[in-house]
Amino acid sequence: MHSTHSPLRLVAALGAAAALVFTMTACGDDESGGGGDTPLIGVILPDSASSDRWETADRKYLEEAFEAAGVDYDIQNAQGSREDFQTIADQMLTNGVDVLVTVNLDSGTGKTVIEKAKSQGVATIDYDRLTEDGGADYYVSFDNEQVGVFQGEGLAACLEGVDTPLVAELNGSPTDNNATLFKNGYDSVLDPLYADGTFEKGPDEWVPDWDNAQGGTLFEQMLTDTGAEIDGVLAANDDLAHAVITVLQRNNLNGTVPVTGQDATIQGLQNILTGDQCMTVYKPVKQEADAAAELAIALANGETPETGGSVIDPISSEEVPAVLLESISVTVENIQAVVDDGYADPAELCAGDYAALCEQHGIG
């Protein structure tokens, strides 16, 4: 099912966390929301299944940022349940949060939560995913179309020299605006290659709720429908890429079919080391978490921060103040950059069977 949503139109963007133009002032007493002197910030993460990052990276970095600033916080994970997402939000609002930061599961649920928060005078931040027609006060994410461009360019590079390769696309969730933006990005690279006959367009499917089991099932059907003739796979993130690789392994095709990813998970990086995945995209989550925390703290203290950038909501056409960060395309040649940034622990990345591969590629 293809999303009919138009892409976000970038009005102005910030290239890196260092470029954030809003300035934090000293935290003063705050009598709103929590009713005490210390601001209370609520964060709702979406799940643990679609990507490891929410619990292993975002939670950790947000906690560190809030603790360093000396503010109270409540971070909970809806674990993929729209009902739990709304229940958690209700609990946080009852407990008097000053700011609510959400990663929506879908824009409908997200919009309901944001509207309830705003009706109670609570500031809202869309974190990583824009809630379409949601009306959040701020949006903090990456330039997600650029992420998709990196994926398209990465797959094209991995298929260089292959004669008219048949390419399958396994997109993210049709209800996630980010998945639409990723697809806009990689299709901007792939569509011209399909049009001029350099590549042949194969199956193109969306994966409901980023569900990896469904992604694997969909790819298995793709492989069957094409007589196992797929030459390259644009998988929208590392977890879907691993689902694809698992199917390829069962068919003795792993390592022969380039597969893209995104998120620079440990598993994704290890799949690159073994040659089963050709690239991923590293999104410096610490920069994203730090930017969201800084915005939330400013809002909790009654400030009106300026981000210097904005996006246009594709449904409401409203302008949303935004911080958009840059990502990095990663192949086996520059995995060390992810390690150097502190995102991938070399002890975990290079454990066991991967030690020799890390040593071979100078990673540590």
Steps between C-alpha positions, in 0.01 A plus 500: 500500500656826394464808715334791327652750737716765342855546631592757757612819336815624660483870573830525679718241666783469745793286402634390836431520870767767533292721274202514735419866538272489800682590819437349838470742788550406862211290630279705724209396718214350308155481651316357197410138427686313768407760760852508643829676442649224286359452149354159417541374143317198361631292209309223322706265283318285241621141542800271531426280200533732200854605593741441786581871512203611710612315812875465441570855381214752525401413856860507618587832336178671611552381859857630496391839365219543754715388791781737399247785498353398836142466379249230585393269221282200425595289194265216407466270200160420347639170361304536178161535670289799396283447809803501730635809321185693592487356853862600566430850369194532727707389800774750420251785461332403828843501667554856380766485230603843371603368158401185312748351249356226279611260228166412348385155395269656244386855441141435614603379846771763520260779408253397772775509763642833382160667491425382856837630620452838335149531645665478842766756417779243465765569233557221246797379297488248216816293539644328191158456330271785402140452610317605187226754572598462865587859579806434718685811611837370375650221292847347550628246249740436215476603137318177422483544124879527505512172695307341213730656241797342679323162486424533128854613421641221717304231321593643159868491596470141626339394171759670281607264221187283526313486168143634539452382860147428624445712813245430773387772741389417854369826643419588861156547648246684282375682811845643586574829324872426530456183290338713231790746513758220482322361194483844336875518547601161365246508218650832388818300434348174377212623281730659238700175489179304442391748235820478296526120525810493722298321768181295474230585753388197696251449786429809712320443833430687825545320832218569748628646829863428398425140604812298426321162488258639241795652315664159476176341380452771238856458374464121485198553274698747289771240454245235404317731258822591318641148486779605740628742239524806728842665469475775763271600788424849625402413858385804696689427823751258651238281666310451174836443330573220749160345427592505130847357568346215703283406201799528265701271732227235488525514121883501495498849347645706786805701407403492131206745519585851625262618775476853643408603852484791737555575871854357532388235748760257629331224301495718188869584535585134557305408187710751311817343642394156376407637156130419539398869507660759277433821696307671776436859605628635830276759659682654798223435752686678780476825304128441450440417867707796618311738271162368618605519865625855460175606334291324766689661786468844342125453453458367855659819627260719309736595221414519130805350328591583142621208290592691184324235290154367425305247296156513343254242628387312185140474620425826679752712302597658833860602558661310788822634661756225446850378567620271218834326542737343249559127461798302365508222240693201638674215318767259621753775421379743769337292775774636727329843485197353679731351763694825540175689560424272795188350341632149439690329783796322339489232772148409391553558129817295484402219735557134415502417132513869406837565666703390199282703263541810717875451505502451122322833450687691769199538730546526873 
